[in-house]
Amino acid sequence: MAHDKPNLPQKICAACARPFAWRRKWARDWAEVRFCSDACRTGRYAAAKGGLDPGGGKR
């Protein structure tokens, strides 16, 4: 039996607006999942786009 990855449910990330697919670790709480990654969940994605620190941040 082949693995049918294209048939997994998808959502749109609340932070970056990109689609992401269901993962086994989210099986119990898929209804509450809103973000595609920890970076989006914690707001690091907005900082990388320049939303929080226009000066460029630490180097």
N, C-alpha and C positions, 0 to 999 in steps of 0.2 A: 504494500500500500504506500503510495507516494504522499509526501507532506504537501498540503495545499495552503501555502502561506498567503496567496492573494485572497483567500476566502476568510481571513481573520477580520473581526470588526475593527473599525477605525474611528478615531475622534480627531478634533482639531485642538491643538495646544492653546491654552488661554493666554500664554505669554508671547509665543513666537508665531502663532497662527499657522504652523505647519501640521500636516496630518501625521499621526502616529498610530501604530497598530497595537492590538491587544497583546499582552505578554502573560505568560503563565503566572508570574509572581503577583499580577494584578487580578487574578481570577476571583478572589473573595470580595474585592471592593472596586470592581471595574466601573460601577455606577458613579463612584466618588472621584475617580481619577480625572484630573483636569490638565496636568502638565506632562510633557513628553520626557522631561529629565529633571534631575536635581538642580541643574543650573537654571532652568526656567522657573522651577518652584521657588527657589530662594531669591530670585531677582537678578542673578548675575548676568542673564542674557540682556536685560535692559542696560546694565552698566557697560557691557561690551559694545552696545550700539551707540553709546554716548549720552544716554538718557540721564545718568546720575552724575557723571564726572566728565565734563567736556574738556578738562585739562589733560586727559590721557591716563591719569592714575599713576600707580607705582610702577617703576621699571626695574 
